[in-house]
């Protein structure tokens, strides 16, 4: 008898998307799982996966914006991110905003890579958007 081998399901039938993994913080613990298993996570209220760095006289313009939508401060790292954050906060369809909520991990054929998107936005209808 042959041995049964588990074959991972494709994310939306796409082999490229299936190569991505999510890294995030949940309950104070670092977690990592395939992208296709992350759809139900509550990234709209997630803590950032890395700290914001800012220094007086630095090249970037990082800071914290008080979001009425989430009732807390949300981080940004540039004027552009801050302006996008203000617009998201004023959008009535947006019910959650998290800054740098997860790492996307993948291999580009030569080496391992990762990127933390700027924001994850939870929408009133239950959907979500990644803003980068």
PARO-990148 format. One record per residue (C-alpha): x, y, z. Coordinates in Angstrom, 3 decimals, always signed. Layout:
+----------+----------+----------+
:       px :       py :       pz :
+----------+----------+----------+
:        X :        Y :        Z :
...
+----------+----------+----------+
END
This chain:
+----------+----------+----------+
:       px :       py :       pz :
+----------+----------+----------+
:   +0.000 :   +0.000 :   +0.000 :
:   +1.177 :   +3.497 :   -0.826 :
:   +1.725 :   +6.153 :   +1.786 :
:   -0.717 :   +9.081 :   +1.870 :
:   +1.020 :  +12.419 :   +1.486 :
:   -0.750 :  +15.625 :   +2.510 :
:   -0.657 :  +18.191 :   -0.283 :
:   -1.255 :  +21.768 :   +0.845 :
:   -4.257 :  +23.449 :   -0.738 :
:   -3.557 :  +26.320 :   -3.097 :
:   -4.535 :  +29.788 :   -1.891 :
:   -7.320 :  +30.823 :   -4.252 :
:   -5.937 :  +28.207 :   -6.664 :
:   -2.726 :  +30.232 :   -7.033 :
:   +0.656 :  +28.550 :   -6.531 :
:   +2.437 :  +31.921 :   -6.103 :
:   +0.132 :  +33.050 :   -3.276 :
:   +0.538 :  +29.628 :   -1.711 :
:   +4.268 :  +30.265 :   -1.265 :
:   +3.632 :  +33.140 :   +1.180 :
:   +3.481 :  +32.815 :   +4.954 :
:   +2.208 :  +35.262 :   +7.568 :
:   +4.148 :  +36.135 :  +10.695 :
:   +2.209 :  +37.961 :  +13.409 :
:   +1.818 :  +38.481 :  +17.140 :
:   -1.201 :  +36.911 :  +18.831 :
:   -1.643 :  +36.889 :  +22.592 :
:   +1.933 :  +38.104 :  +23.008 :
:   +3.263 :  +35.099 :  +21.059 :
:   +5.008 :  +35.119 :  +17.677 :
:   +2.970 :  +33.038 :  +15.213 :
:   +3.602 :  +31.933 :  +11.646 :
:   +1.302 :  +30.112 :   +9.248 :
:   +0.568 :  +29.707 :   +5.533 :
:   -1.191 :  +32.692 :   +3.953 :
:   -4.309 :  +30.649 :   +3.166 :
:   -4.836 :  +29.897 :   +6.867 :
:   -4.693 :  +33.545 :   +7.940 :
:   -7.977 :  +34.824 :   +6.545 :
:   -9.864 :  +34.527 :   +9.849 :
:   -7.252 :  +36.326 :  +11.997 :
:   -8.245 :  +39.643 :  +13.549 :
:   -5.527 :  +41.772 :  +11.942 :
:   -7.704 :  +44.901 :  +12.202 :
:   -6.760 :  +45.037 :  +15.896 :
:   -3.259 :  +43.559 :  +15.730 :
:   -0.168 :  +44.952 :  +17.400 :
:   +2.654 :  +45.993 :  +15.062 :
:   +5.134 :  +43.208 :  +14.287 :
:   +8.045 :  +45.602 :  +14.670 :
:   +8.749 :  +48.808 :  +16.532 :
:   +8.562 :  +52.188 :  +14.870 :
:  +11.882 :  +53.946 :  +14.717 :
:  +12.176 :  +57.669 :  +14.739 :
:  +14.987 :  +60.014 :  +15.569 :
:  +15.127 :  +63.771 :  +15.715 :
:  +16.593 :  +65.018 :  +12.452 :
:  +16.120 :  +61.629 :  +10.788 :
:  +15.248 :  +61.097 :   +7.140 :
:  +11.767 :  +59.711 :   +7.750 :
:   +8.765 :  +61.276 :   +9.416 :
:   +7.411 :  +58.699 :  +11.837 :
:   +4.869 :  +59.236 :  +14.555 :
:   +1.574 :  +58.257 :  +16.132 :
:   -1.877 :  +59.365 :  +14.965 :
:   -4.883 :  +59.136 :  +17.271 :
:   -7.521 :  +57.215 :  +15.321 :
:  -11.130 :  +57.817 :  +16.331 :
:  -12.039 :  +54.624 :  +14.468 :
:   -9.956 :  +52.405 :  +16.754 :
:   -9.892 :  +54.685 :  +19.819 :
:   -6.105 :  +54.473 :  +20.063 :
:   -2.889 :  +55.649 :  +18.495 :
:   -1.813 :  +54.093 :  +15.191 :
:   +1.781 :  +54.344 :  +13.979 :
:   +3.037 :  +55.711 :  +10.689 :
:   +6.506 :  +56.117 :   +9.174 :
:   +6.096 :  +58.855 :   +6.565 :
:   +3.933 :  +61.808 :   +5.568 :
:   +2.301 :  +59.620 :   +2.943 :
:   +1.407 :  +56.920 :   +5.488 :
:   +0.077 :  +59.577 :   +7.872 :
:   -2.106 :  +61.119 :   +5.153 :
:   -3.437 :  +57.682 :   +4.163 :
:   -4.179 :  +57.010 :   +7.834 :
:   -6.199 :  +60.232 :   +8.142 :
:   -8.260 :  +59.248 :   +5.087 :
:   -8.846 :  +55.717 :   +6.422 :
:   -9.928 :  +57.135 :   +9.772 :
:  -12.564 :  +59.287 :   +8.066 :
:  -13.944 :  +56.486 :   +5.873 :
:  -17.289 :  +55.264 :   +7.297 :
:  -16.683 :  +51.765 :   +5.843 :
:  -13.496 :  +51.332 :   +7.901 :
:  -14.030 :  +49.810 :  +11.374 :
:  -10.480 :  +48.748 :  +12.209 :
:   -6.958 :  +49.895 :  +11.343 :
:   -3.727 :  +48.183 :  +12.351 :
:   -0.268 :  +49.412 :  +11.448 :
:   +2.321 :  +46.861 :  +10.298 :
:   +0.095 :  +43.999 :  +11.486 :
:   +2.040 :  +41.079 :  +10.016 :
:   +5.099 :  +39.985 :   +8.095 :
:   +4.715 :  +38.454 :   +4.659 :
:   +7.423 :  +35.786 :   +4.242 :
:   +8.439 :  +34.263 :   +0.899 :
:  +11.381 :  +32.930 :   -1.062 :
:  +12.214 :  +34.800 :   -4.276 :
:  +14.150 :  +31.908 :   -5.807 :
:  +17.458 :  +33.131 :   -4.395 :
:  +16.813 :  +33.992 :   -0.753 :
:  +14.170 :  +34.347 :   +1.956 :
:  +12.420 :  +37.716 :   +2.053 :
:   +9.924 :  +39.441 :   +4.300 :
:   +7.899 :  +42.636 :   +4.254 :
:   +5.532 :  +44.262 :   +6.750 :
:   +2.684 :  +46.067 :   +4.906 :
:   +1.794 :  +49.540 :   +6.169 :
:   -1.775 :  +48.800 :   +7.287 :
:   -4.474 :  +46.199 :   +7.531 :
:   -7.972 :  +47.676 :   +7.384 :
:  -11.127 :  +45.866 :   +8.532 :
:  -14.279 :  +46.931 :   +6.682 :
:  -17.809 :  +47.199 :   +8.076 :
:  -19.007 :  +44.359 :   +5.829 :
:  -16.456 :  +41.996 :   +7.389 :
:  -13.872 :  +42.143 :   +4.592 :
:  -10.361 :  +43.436 :   +4.922 :
:   -7.724 :  +45.258 :   +2.893 :
:   -3.967 :  +45.399 :   +2.990 :
:   -2.685 :  +48.944 :   +2.360 :
:   +0.954 :  +49.342 :   +1.381 :
+----------+----------+----------+
END
